[in-house]
Amino acid sequence: MFQTIPFVDWTNGAIVMTVIFALVILGLVGFVMYFINTAGKNKDSK
């Protein structure tokens, strides 16, 4: 009567949610990198 509970149940859309989460994180990191690279250039353009 020993039942193992799976750590992750991949049948409930967890793969899709993981991919969406990864895309959001990559988008945020890309935005921060873009913001860092363009923030210093505004001072030099004047």
C-alpha positions in Angstrom: 0.0 0.0 0.0 3.0 2.3 -0.4 2.3 5.0 -3.0 4.9 7.4 -4.3 3.7 10.9 -4.9 5.5 12.4 -7.9 7.4 15.6 -7.2 6.1 17.2 -10.4 3.0 16.1 -12.3 3.8 17.0 -15.9 0.2 16.2 -17.1 -1.3 19.4 -15.7 0.4 21.9 -18.0 3.5 22.4 -15.9 5.7 22.2 -19.0 3.8 25.1 -20.6 3.9 27.1 -17.4 7.6 26.5 -17.0 8.3 27.7 -20.6 6.1 30.8 -20.0 8.0 31.5 -16.8 11.4 31.1 -18.5 10.3 33.5 -21.3 9.1 36.1 -18.7 12.4 35.9 -16.8 14.4 36.2 -20.1 12.3 39.2 -21.1 12.9 40.9 -17.7 16.7 40.2 -17.9 16.8 41.6 -21.4 14.9 44.7 -20.4 17.3 45.4 -17.5 20.3 44.9 -19.8 18.8 47.2 -22.4 18.0 49.8 -19.7 21.5 49.6 -18.3 23.1 50.0 -21.7 21.0 53.0 -22.7 20.9 54.9 -19.3 24.5 56.1 -19.6 24.2 57.2 -23.3 21.5 59.9 -22.5 24.1 61.9 -20.4 26.6 61.9 -23.2 24.2 63.1 -26.0 23.8 66.6 -24.5 
